[in-house]
Structures are given as structure tokens and as C-alpha cells.
Amino acid sequence: MDLFDLQGGIAIVTGAGSGIGRAIAIGLAEAGADIGCFGHASGDGLNETVEHIHAVGRRAIAIEGSVTSAEDLASAVRGIETELGALTIAVNNAGIGAGGAAETLARQSWQHVYDVNVTGVFLSCQAEARVMLLRGKGSIINIASMSGSIVNRDLKQADYNSSKAAVIHLSKSLAMEWVGRGVRVNSISPGYTLTPMNQRPEVAEQVKIFERDTPMGRLAEPEEMIGPAVFLASRAASFVTGIDLVVDGGFVCW
């Protein structure tokens, strides 16, 4: 359907080297957009993501940098606009997992989670909105987590959970700040997803518990985040801003 067609769209996807970020970057390209793939280093999978995008007939570039650096993000946006065109879509996916008993959690560990998961998302939104607001057009999608809305049973991760709650409310706050200026801001909250982190042999038993506790009886595939992202990026969501789209196989219902 034309409503979901992203032809002519120019996107940045942070954390595009693997997992959900890679899947969404490729999915946006399949829907017609050209993609700036942003991440730590080419060796972390960015070039492979770019190759996948080229294979579906779209343009893509790899850009190395950190979401904790406003300068890196501003440079990435400039590079994308120079090489691909005016930025219209942003998916801020870069983030880190974390955890540990709250009473012994080191301040440095707590701060690192917030630097990447919260400040990194804010700086990304800021860099992207600066060009989108000038044109009065754009869709920003922040990847949060169902852990921003619920507390995962038997997991000690107050740092991660609260950082993702911050991403959800940051997205709503920015959506309302920019609601009259043509830029929509929404978040997607995945449930347990079969990313490389959850495919490690040492977490195999834990993954079985995740599957048991998810009403649909399995983990999501990273590619199952493509549809929600394409929807929020497209004209199909032209009247949608400030929402948190939970994609969790029903987990938060139980």
C-alpha cells in the first residue's frame, strides 16, 4: 500500500550493526528509504548491514561514531544529508543492556547505562530534529523496551529498566514539544527478542524462561520490529505521535 511506501525517505539508524538495529535498517530500505547506518565501528557489522541494503537496491552509508558524542551525531547527520539527501526518518536504536543488585551497583555502571540509553537517545533526537524542524517534516522513532513499563521477573536491572522508562517519557515529551512543527516522535518497546545477546549458550536456560513467560510462547525475531518501525515512519502514521508501541507477544498483559 502507498501509505507504507518510504520511497524518497532518508533515514538514520543508530546501532545498525546487528540485532534490531540491523533488521530495521534493512526493513526501511525494503520499504524504499535510503539509510545512514550509524554505530561504533565498521568492524561491528555496519558494513555488512550496508551490503544488505545495497542488495535490495537502496543507497546506504556506514558512519562510525558514538551516540554519547553530540559532535559525532551532528557530523553523521551532515554526512547523510550530503551523500543521501534531506533526513526524514530517524530510528534511535543504540543502547546497552545492564543489571546487578541495586544495593551494590557501582555509580560508574549506573552512569554508563544512562549515558548511552538516555543521554544518547536525547542527543540523537536533538541532532536529527535540528534539521527536520527547519523543514517541518520528520519521524523520529526511539527504541525503548517493555522493561520501561514493567519489571522483569527475577532480573535485577533497575538501571536498565529505569533508563528505558526514561526513553519512553522522553519520546512523549519531545513529541509534545514538536507537535506543531511537523516532527512526530514515538517509541517502540520490544519484548524479549532473539538478538545475538540472547543466542549465547550461557543464557539458553534463561531464554527458555523468557519463552515460558511470554504469552505467545516464544521470543520475537528482530525482523518483527520492522513492521512497527515502517508504520511509524510512514504516512500511515501521519496522525500518530507520542505513543509507545509495545511489541512483546502479549507479555505485559500477564
C-alpha positions as CSV (number, residue, x, y, z in Angstrom):
1,M,0.0,0.0,0.0
2,D,1.2,3.5,-0.8
3,L,0.6,4.5,2.8
4,F,3.5,2.4,3.9
5,D,5.8,3.4,1.0
6,L,9.0,5.1,2.1
7,Q,10.3,5.9,-1.4
8,G,12.2,9.2,-1.2
9,G,12.8,8.8,2.5
10,I,16.2,9.3,4.0
11,A,16.9,7.6,7.4
12,I,19.5,7.3,10.1
13,V,19.5,4.2,12.2
14,T,21.8,4.1,15.2
15,G,23.1,0.8,16.4
16,A,22.6,-0.5,12.9
17,G,25.4,-3.1,13.0
18,S,23.4,-6.0,14.5
19,G,20.2,-7.2,16.0
20,I,17.1,-5.0,16.0
21,G,19.0,-2.1,14.5
22,R,20.2,-4.1,11.5
23,A,16.8,-5.6,10.9
24,I,15.1,-2.2,11.0
25,A,17.7,-0.6,8.8
26,I,17.2,-3.3,6.1
27,G,13.4,-3.2,6.5
28,L,13.3,0.6,6.0
29,A,15.3,0.1,2.9
30,E,13.0,-2.6,1.6
31,A,10.2,-0.1,2.1
32,G,12.0,2.3,-0.1
33,A,14.2,4.5,2.1
34,D,18.0,5.2,1.8
35,I,19.8,4.6,5.0
36,G,22.7,6.1,7.0
37,C,23.9,3.3,9.3
38,F,25.5,4.7,12.5
39,G,27.5,2.7,15.0
40,H,30.7,2.3,16.9
41,A,32.9,0.8,14.1
42,S,32.7,-0.8,10.7
43,G,34.1,-4.0,12.2
44,D,31.0,-4.2,14.4
45,G,28.7,-5.1,11.4
46,L,27.9,-1.7,9.9
47,N,29.4,-2.6,6.5
48,E,27.5,-5.9,6.4
49,T,24.3,-4.0,7.1
50,V,25.2,-1.6,4.2
51,E,25.8,-4.6,1.9
52,H,22.4,-6.0,2.7
53,I,20.8,-2.6,1.9
54,H,22.7,-2.4,-1.4
55,A,21.4,-5.8,-2.2
56,V,17.8,-4.6,-2.0
57,G,18.6,-1.8,-4.4
58,R,18.8,1.1,-2.0
59,R,21.6,3.5,-1.1
60,A,23.4,3.3,2.2
61,I,26.5,4.5,4.0
62,A,28.2,3.4,7.2
63,I,29.1,6.1,9.7
64,E,31.3,5.4,12.7
65,G,30.6,7.3,16.0
66,S,29.1,7.2,19.4
67,V,25.7,8.3,20.5
68,T,27.3,9.8,23.6
69,S,29.0,12.4,21.4
70,A,26.9,15.3,20.1
71,E,29.7,16.1,17.7
72,D,29.7,12.6,16.2
73,L,25.9,12.7,15.7
74,A,25.9,16.2,14.2
75,S,28.7,15.0,11.8
76,A,26.6,11.9,10.9
77,V,23.6,14.0,10.1
78,R,25.7,16.3,7.9
79,G,27.2,13.3,6.1
80,I,23.9,11.7,5.5
81,E,22.4,14.9,4.1
82,T,25.4,15.5,1.9
83,E,25.6,11.9,0.5
84,L,21.9,10.8,0.6
85,G,19.7,13.8,0.9
86,A,17.4,15.6,3.5
87,L,16.9,13.5,6.6
88,T,13.2,12.5,7.1
89,I,13.3,9.4,9.3
90,A,15.4,8.5,12.4
91,V,15.5,5.3,14.4
92,N,17.4,5.6,17.6
93,N,18.2,2.1,18.5
94,A,21.7,2.2,20.1
95,G,21.6,1.0,23.6
96,I,23.2,-1.3,26.1
97,G,22.0,-4.0,28.5
98,A,22.8,-3.9,32.2
99,G,22.0,-5.2,35.6
100,G,23.1,-6.1,39.0
101,A,21.9,-6.0,42.6
102,A,20.8,-2.4,43.2
103,E,22.4,-2.2,46.7
104,T,25.9,-2.9,45.3
105,L,25.6,-1.4,41.8
106,A,28.6,0.9,41.1
107,R,27.8,4.5,40.4
108,Q,30.1,4.2,37.3
109,S,28.0,1.3,35.9
110,W,24.7,3.2,36.6
111,Q,26.0,6.3,34.9
112,H,27.3,4.4,31.8
113,V,23.8,2.9,31.2
114,Y,22.2,6.4,31.4
115,D,24.9,8.0,29.3
116,V,24.2,5.5,26.4
117,N,20.5,4.7,26.8
118,V,19.1,8.0,27.8
119,T,21.6,10.8,27.0
120,G,22.5,9.0,23.8
121,V,18.8,9.0,22.7
122,F,18.4,12.6,23.6
123,L,21.5,13.7,21.7
124,S,20.4,11.7,18.7
125,C,16.9,13.3,18.7
126,Q,18.5,16.7,19.1
127,A,20.8,16.3,16.1
128,E,18.0,14.8,14.0
129,A,15.4,17.4,15.0
130,R,17.6,20.3,14.2
131,V,17.4,19.6,10.5
132,M,13.9,18.1,10.5
133,L,12.3,21.1,12.3
134,L,13.8,23.5,9.7
135,R,11.8,21.7,7.0
136,G,8.8,21.0,9.2
137,K,8.9,17.3,8.4
138,G,10.2,14.1,10.1
139,S,9.5,11.0,12.0
140,I,11.7,10.0,15.0
141,I,11.4,6.6,16.5
142,N,13.2,5.7,19.7
143,I,13.7,2.0,20.7
144,A,12.8,1.6,24.3
145,S,11.8,-1.7,25.9
146,M,8.8,-3.4,27.6
147,S,11.1,-3.2,30.7
148,G,10.4,0.6,30.7
149,S,6.8,-0.3,31.6
150,I,7.1,-3.5,33.7
151,V,9.7,-5.0,36.0
152,N,11.0,-8.3,34.5
153,R,10.5,-11.1,36.9
154,D,13.7,-12.3,38.7
155,L,16.0,-9.9,36.8
156,K,17.9,-7.3,38.8
157,Q,18.2,-4.4,36.4
158,A,17.0,-1.2,38.0
159,D,19.5,0.7,35.9
160,Y,18.3,-0.7,32.5
161,N,14.6,-0.6,33.4
162,S,14.6,3.0,34.6
163,S,16.7,4.1,31.6
164,K,14.1,2.6,29.2
165,A,11.3,4.2,31.1
166,A,13.1,7.5,30.6
167,V,13.3,6.9,26.9
168,I,9.5,6.3,26.7
169,H,8.8,9.6,28.6
170,L,11.5,11.5,26.7
171,S,9.8,10.5,23.5
172,K,6.4,11.7,24.7
173,S,7.9,14.9,25.9
174,L,9.6,15.7,22.6
175,A,6.5,14.7,20.7
176,M,4.5,17.3,22.5
177,E,7.3,19.9,22.2
178,W,7.5,19.5,18.4
179,V,3.8,18.5,17.7
180,G,3.1,21.8,15.9
181,R,6.3,21.8,13.9
182,G,5.9,18.8,11.7
183,V,8.1,16.3,13.6
184,R,6.5,13.2,15.1
185,V,8.2,11.3,17.9
186,N,7.2,7.8,19.0
187,S,8.9,4.9,20.7
188,I,8.8,1.1,20.2
189,S,9.1,-1.2,23.2
190,P,10.2,-4.7,22.2
191,G,9.7,-7.7,24.4
192,Y,12.2,-10.4,24.7
193,T,13.9,-10.7,21.3
194,L,16.2,-13.2,19.7
195,T,19.2,-10.8,19.4
196,P,22.8,-12.1,19.5
197,M,22.8,-11.4,23.3
198,N,20.0,-14.0,23.7
199,Q,21.6,-16.5,21.4
200,R,24.6,-17.1,23.7
201,P,24.9,-20.7,25.0
202,E,25.3,-19.4,28.6
203,V,21.8,-17.9,28.6
204,A,20.0,-20.8,27.0
205,E,18.2,-21.8,30.1
206,Q,17.2,-18.2,30.8
207,V,15.8,-17.9,27.3
208,K,13.5,-20.9,28.0
209,I,12.1,-19.0,30.9
210,F,11.6,-15.9,28.7
211,E,9.7,-18.1,26.3
212,R,7.6,-19.7,29.0
213,D,6.6,-16.3,30.4
214,T,5.7,-14.8,27.0
215,P,2.0,-15.5,26.2
216,M,2.9,-16.2,22.5
217,G,5.4,-18.8,23.8
218,R,8.5,-17.6,22.0
219,L,10.9,-14.7,21.6
220,A,10.5,-12.2,18.9
221,E,12.7,-12.3,15.8
222,P,14.5,-8.9,15.2
223,E,12.7,-8.7,11.9
224,E,9.3,-8.5,13.7
225,M,10.3,-4.9,14.7
226,I,10.4,-3.9,11.0
227,G,6.6,-3.5,10.6
228,P,6.1,-1.3,13.6
229,A,9.1,0.9,12.5
230,V,7.9,1.2,8.9
231,F,4.4,2.1,10.2
232,L,5.6,4.8,12.5
233,A,8.0,6.2,9.8
234,S,5.3,6.2,7.1
235,R,2.3,8.3,6.1
236,A,0.2,5.5,7.6
237,A,1.1,7.0,11.0
238,S,0.6,10.7,10.0
239,F,-1.7,11.3,13.0
240,V,0.4,9.3,15.4
241,T,2.8,11.0,17.8
242,G,3.7,10.5,21.4
243,I,2.8,6.8,21.6
244,D,4.8,3.8,22.9
245,L,4.2,0.9,20.7
246,V,4.7,-2.3,22.7
247,V,5.7,-5.3,20.6
248,D,6.1,-8.1,23.2
249,G,4.0,-11.1,22.3
250,G,1.5,-10.2,25.0
251,F,4.0,-10.1,27.8
252,V,2.7,-7.0,29.6
253,C,-0.8,-8.4,29.7
254,W,0.2,-11.0,32.3
